[in-house]
């Protein structure tokens, strides 16, 4: 029932992936009424990403924002339909902004109360790459994520992904202009800070945005564009192991 509801909203379907997650024991106190989640991934435009040679472009920046807005509207519409079915849900916005209530708290750790990537891995959509991106088999890291928490078991719970499938590939590590990644492989027992310096990444993203876009934002995209997983004419995943 919930799956068919979700699929009605994901148009065109080939631009989305989604899955259901059991989040019991993983939800922070502020979200404790919700024990399950929906993770939705919306693909980014390959042509725009191919244009990222040495940093973000205006086209990528606008595309990134547009997809975030699209996902925010999408989750609101899904929430309304779930409510009509007496299912309580809580959409979690795609990204935090300077105007978000929790922004100052976010700056302390550069992490959210609820991680979209955690929900996505529990929903079986992919794994965490060496530059802390969600890597899906269909789109690689070329997607934006949004989450909807549920107070009801949606059924069709996915098998979680609990370790990296990046193997020996280091393309994103080498491409990162901040040198923020050390190449360590992720698994559910490895904290982000052990393999990726989010503060170094954020600082460089701000520098690139000011230099190339003339905006006070934090955006780069180079590690997204270089990843071979999900890329058209990419090497098979098995070649990365």
Secondary structure, 3 states (H helix, E strand, C coil): CHHHHHHHHCCCHHHEEEEEEECCCCCCHHHCCCCEEEEEEEECCHHHHHCCCCCCCHHHHHHHHHHHHHHHHHHHHHHHHHHHCCCCEEEECCCCCCCCCCHHHHHHHCCCCCCHHHHHHHCCCCEECCCCCEEECCCECCEEEEEEEECCCCCCECCCCCECCCCCCCHHHHHCCCCCECCCCCECCCCHHHHECHHHHHHHHHHHHHHHHCCCCCCCCHHHHHCCCCCCCCCCHHHHC
